[in-house]
Amino acid sequence: KKVVLLDCYIFLKTLNMIANSSLISSNFSTLLVFLRNHKLATRISFPNSDKIKNPPKTQFFNNSISGYGVKGRLYVCHSSLNLQNQQDPSMEKDVDGSTEENELGGGSNNGGNGDQWDRTTSFVLFGLWSGLMYYVFFLAPNQIPLTDMYFLKKLLNLKGDDGFQMNEVLVGLWYIMGLWPLVYSMLLLPIARSSKGSIPVWPFLVLSCFGGAYVLIPYFALWKPPPPPVEETELQRLPLNLLESKLTAGITMAAGLGIIFYAGLSSGDVWKEFYQYFRESRFIHAMSIDFSLLSAFAPFWIYNDMTARKWYDKGSWLLPLSVIPFLGPALYLLLRPSIPTVPALSSPTSTEEK
């Protein structure tokens, strides 16, 4: 009897194990079918959602099976999702902060620190300009003022041929200074126009034909980017159609090369004579400093122009060449692409007029 009872017990135990294994396998297969038919979304849109506020609890299944006096119950994935009440406060703070920062234009560069940077730059440039003007008028050498007037009249062709031969380096410097205003006009118009200020750039460019960098530096200090958009019709009118022309850039480049070769091929005695003039003449001393200033500021405006034309990736190799006096900027003007334009009707001014 004990043997028979033991066999019956083993038999019932085996049936119970089979029932439990069937329960697990059937529930697992049911779970796979449910997951296949109902794709679960793992992305959550927040912080403000009108569609999902208090979604109901989702019970995948609740299966209860009893067999052979044994009751088995299996619950799977009771999910409760409440986006409004269970949102992470730190995440909500970060999202709100980043959203607010994006609405303000992104960080401190365009905020108070940007204004402070503009004021600091303007202060430094005005300080540099004041120091330069003081040096030119009060500290620069002025040992031969009468000779300076004579040189100026000769360079302006106000004196006839009196047998005196002008220094070739001085002549080359004089004519190259006449091309610099054209180069800066091509760099500053239209990219250096300011949409945040009412100070136009063209009066400074006109006066730079007489004062060079001494006139342009005050505008550099007052300049506030970004520039206004360029309309398509603007490129068809003066002066932009002339300044954007490849023909103008080519003529400027060729003239600059000729002048530099004319002065550069001069003998050593000519250069020594020019250096002596530089040490004695206020006119030549100030003009030489002017040439150096124009050469020093040119790489910045080339970078600014290159960025506005969205050509930095392809034209960045020209930035190291832009430090070469005059020839580097002239080469950039010859190779740069056209300025991006907008239709005339889409500009703010045209819209207001309409």
FENCOR-V800859 format. One record per backbone hydrogen bond with DSSP energy under -0.5 kcal/mol. CO is the residue of the C=O (numbers start at 0). NH is the residue of the N-H. If there is no record, write none. Layout:
co:nh
CO:NH
CO:NH
This chain:
co:nh
0:4
1:5
2:6
3:7
4:8
5:9
6:10
7:11
8:12
9:13
10:14
11:15
12:16
13:17
14:18
15:19
16:20
17:21
18:22
19:23
20:24
21:25
22:26
23:27
24:28
25:29
26:30
27:31
28:32
29:33
30:34
31:35
32:36
33:37
36:38
39:41
43:45
46:48
50:52
52:83
56:58
57:78
60:75
62:73
64:71
66:69
69:66
69:71
71:64
73:62
75:59
75:60
76:59
76:78
78:57
80:54
81:85
87:91
88:92
89:93
90:94
91:95
92:96
93:97
94:98
95:99
96:100
97:101
98:102
99:103
100:104
100:105
101:104
106:109
107:113
110:114
111:115
112:116
113:117
114:118
115:119
116:120
117:121
118:122
119:123
120:124
121:125
122:126
123:127
124:128
125:129
126:130
127:131
128:132
129:133
130:134
131:135
132:136
133:137
133:138
134:138
134:139
143:147
144:148
145:149
146:150
147:151
148:152
149:153
150:154
151:155
152:157
152:158
153:156
159:161
163:165
166:170
167:171
168:172
169:173
170:174
171:175
172:176
173:177
174:178
175:178
175:179
176:180
178:182
179:183
180:184
181:185
182:186
183:187
184:188
187:189
187:191
189:192
197:199
200:203
200:204
201:205
202:206
203:207
205:208
206:209
206:210
207:211
210:213
211:214
211:215
212:216
214:218
215:219
216:220
217:221
218:222
223:195
225:194
228:230
229:341
230:233
230:234
232:235
233:236
236:240
238:241
238:242
239:243
241:244
244:248
245:249
246:250
247:251
248:252
249:253
250:254
251:255
252:256
253:257
254:258
255:259
256:260
257:261
258:262
259:263
260:264
262:265
266:270
267:271
268:272
269:273
270:274
271:275
272:276
273:277
274:278
275:279
276:279
276:280
279:142
279:143
280:284
281:285
282:286
283:287
284:288
285:289
286:290
287:291
288:292
289:293
290:294
291:295
292:296
293:297
294:298
296:300
297:301
298:302
299:303
300:304
301:305
302:306
303:307
304:308
305:310
306:309
310:314
311:315
314:317
315:318
315:319
316:320
317:321
318:321
319:322
320:323
323:327
323:328
324:326
325:329
326:330
327:331
328:332
329:333
330:334
331:335
341:231
342:345
343:346
346:350
347:351
348:352
349:353
